Amino acid sequence: MNIVLIGYRGSGKSTVGRRLATRLKLKFVDIDDLVEERQGVSISDIVKSHGWGHFRKLERSTIEEISKEDHLIIAPGGGSVLDTDNVKALRKNGFIIWLKAEKQALLKRLNQDPGTNTRRPTLTGKGTSEELKEVMSLREPIYEQVSEIQIDTSRMDVETVVARISAIVDERAKRT
């Protein structure tokens, strides 16, 4: 069984995923990092050169492959759940947790992250705040639909989120 962390940029997928993997002694896989590693260029460069559609194809094939493995913490990109094939692959052997956060918390995190402008290409061509509002309104219903558990990370530090997920995973393991 894999633990899959979904959510918008800045929700904590990668940071929480790395710490959770250490705590649970599992391997962590950040899908965006893996796509970049395999392509030898950043997502920004992939999108600039080939467009979002090409990136989404690379993302889909990577998710399909990684989802077949077991005992992983997986952090797919925020838009990956827009593709029903990705959701099916992640659900097949995964427990999906939505790390959600209020808009202001996400904005603060995105503004503090140096990779926001260099690594993460714009989705709408708008400023961070406007893009966040627009994209969240489209994605939140999907995140809610595909997740089994939701954790609001707005006012939690990373260790608290990791502890909460660990407790949920322990409880789930006891029931199975």
Secondary structure, 3 states (H helix, E strand, C coil): CEEEEECCCCCCHHHHHHHHHHHHCCEEEEHHHHHHHHHCCCHHHHHHHHCHHHHHHHHHHHHHHHCCCCCEEEECCCCHHHCHHHHHHHHHCEEEEEEECCHHHHHHHHHHCCHHHHCCCCCCCCCHHHHHHHHHHHHHHHHHHHCCEEEECCCCCHHHHHHHHHHHHHHHHHHC
